[in-house]
């Protein structure tokens, strides 16, 4: 069997006199002054592609300068000149518009642009960039439940990426800390869908809040254990600054687990559960495309990971309820 690239055309080895050379036409490179696109004359052209580039460059520059409304206006003008078949530029511009709206405090509008990107998503790379955008938008506005939902989808899409698991664990810690500082019924619970506090006594609400804390504590433990397992595997093939970054992340994961303070039996059990799919054949780069876009959802993540074990089961087999969650 021939290896791809191991065969050559015979003409490569022919004598020079036998080869036919075609004279190259002259090429004059276009010279542009710095920030040429900021000049009004840059829009004098009737070429739609030229107008598209001018508005796109203006949007990128003004966004970098912190002029978000001006950048949004430029991106909006650019969008009108993008042909329907140029999906890459369209996605880039919509992403920029969503980030402008985020900086301007317009969360709903930013999410609307993200939804437009979602309609055009046709592969895992598109979905990855979309989910990262949603994470950034919701983090900016402190919508931690929405951040968690997007990170869960990221972990379903790329289950062997330790950085997404680490971010999900950090979000769980933030939600856990928020729950400890809330009074009963004062804010949305962690899993707001279907949770109702109406008609409950204060004692019932406190018990429900404690149950939510137990679930979030367990989720945080699972995330950081998964992060630690993946980083240890990756370190075997890393060096230089990449290895240093992994070592720092591993240290942070260990510190988070020390903060959560799970018992030894819990650690062993979660280690086994979170490493069940860490098989070299499954972790090959060509097998990391994630689930199909149609089936990727928070529910599938919950069934795959959260439902593996319940807090009550751990408490029954691993001693009394933990006294603190994120206390130092």
C-alpha positions, -999 to +999 in steps of 0.1 A: +000+000+000+014+034-010+018+060+017+001+093+008+027+116-005+053+089-012+049+090-050+060+118-073+052+128-109+079+118-134+082+153-146+098+163-113+129+143-123+130+153-160+158+173-174+155+210-172+155+214-210+124+192-212+104+213-189+080+240-200+082+272-181+054+298-182+064+334-178+047+349-147+028+381-153+039+411-133+021+419-100+019+452-084+010+450-047-015+475-034-001+499-009-023+512+019-017+539+045-023+530+081-060+531+090-069+540+054-104+526+060-111+554+084-111+580+057-144+590+041-129+584+006-126+547+014-164+544+008-164+561-026-159+527-043-190+510-058-174+476-051-195+459-024-165+438-013-146+470-007-174+485+014-176+453+034-139+454+042-140+491+052-169+487+076-154+454+090-120+471+097-137+501+112-157+479+135-127+459+146-106+490+153-133+509+172-141+478+193-104+475+202-105+512+212-135+507+234-160+527+213-186+499+214-215+519+200-194+531+170-182+496+165-218+482+166-228+507+139-199+498+117-206+461+120-243+467+113-234+485+081-209+457+072-236+431+076-257+447+048-228+442+023-220+406+031-232+382+004-253+352+016-227+327+007-199+343+028-208+326+061-174+330+077-174+368+076-211+369+085-204+348+116-174+370+125-195+402+122-224+388+142-200+377+169-186+412+170-221+427+172-230+404+202-199+415+220-206+451+214-241+447+228-226+430+258-203+458+266-232+483+261-253+464+287-278+450+262-279+414+272-311+404+254-299+419+221-265+402+225-283+369+229-304+375+198-273+379+177-260+347+193-292+329+183-286+340+147-252+324+149-268+293+163-290+290+131-259+289+109-239+264+131-231+234+110-201+218+127-186+214+162-162+244+156-191+267+150-209+254+181-178+257+202-173+294+193-210+300+199-210+285+233-179+304+243-197+336+232-227+327+253-204+320+283-188+355+279-222+372+276-237+356+306-206+359+327-206+397+320-241+400+334-236+375+363-261+350+349-243+320+364-271+295+357-269+303+320-231+301+321-233+267+336-257+255+310-234+266+282-203+250+299-222+217+303-228+217+265-191+225+260-182+195+281-206+173+262-191+185+229-155+182+240-155+157+269-117+154+271-110+191+274-098+198+310-102+236+307-140+234+301-144+211+331-123+234+352-145+264+342-176+244+350-162+236+384-154+272+391-190+282+381-203+255+405-183+271+433-197+305+425-232+292+426-225+273+458-212+304+474-242+324+462-266+299+477-249+301+511-254+339+512-291+339+501-321+340+524-348+313+516-368+322+485-348+354+478-335+344+443-336+318+416-323+284+427-296+266+409-319+244+388-347+269+384-367+248+359-396+232+379-384+245+413-412+263+431-410+279+465-446+292+467-466+278+496-436+264+514-428+272+549-395+288+558-382+255+572-391+237+540-374+264+519-343+261+541-343+223+536-347+227+498-318+252+498-296+227+517-305+200+492-295+223+463-262+230+481-255+193+484-261+188+447-240+217+437-212+206+461-212+172+445-211+187+410-182+208+419-163+178+432-170+158+400-158+187+378-125+192+396-118+155+398-125+152+361-102+182+355-074+166+375-077+132+358-075+148+323-046+171+332-025+142+345-030+123+312-021+154+291+010+161+312+026+129+299+030+145+264+036+181+273+066+202+279+078+238+283+052+265+290+023+242+280+033+219+309+037+248+333+001+259+324-012+224+331+007+222+364-008+255+375-043+243+365-037+210+383-027+229+415-059+250+413-080+219+409-063+204+440-069+235+460-106+236+450-110+200+461-093+208+494-118+236+498-147+213+491-132+188+515-148+155+502-141+124+523-117+098+510-144+074+501-161+100+480-129+108+462-123+072+453-158+067+441-159+098+420-124+090+406-138+057+393-169+073+379-152+102+361-125+081+346-147+054+331-144+068+295-107+078+298-096+051+273-067+060+250-086+049+219-115+072+228-093+101+236-075+101+202-078+135+185-098+121+156-124+107+180-131+140+198-157+155+176-183+153+204-219+144+200-241+153+171-253+189+171-289+179+171-286+158+203-264+181+223-283+196+252-281+201+289-304+172+295-280+148+278-252+161+299-272+156+331-280+120+321-244+113+312-227+128+343-249+143+370-272+113+373-243+089+379-246+094+416-267+113+441-257+134+471-279+113+494-261+081+483-228+097+492-240+109+526-253+074+535-221+056+526-195+083+534-203+096+568-222+126+580-231+157+559-203+180+552-204+210+575-190+237+551-188+240+514-166+269+504-154+280+537-116+285+539 
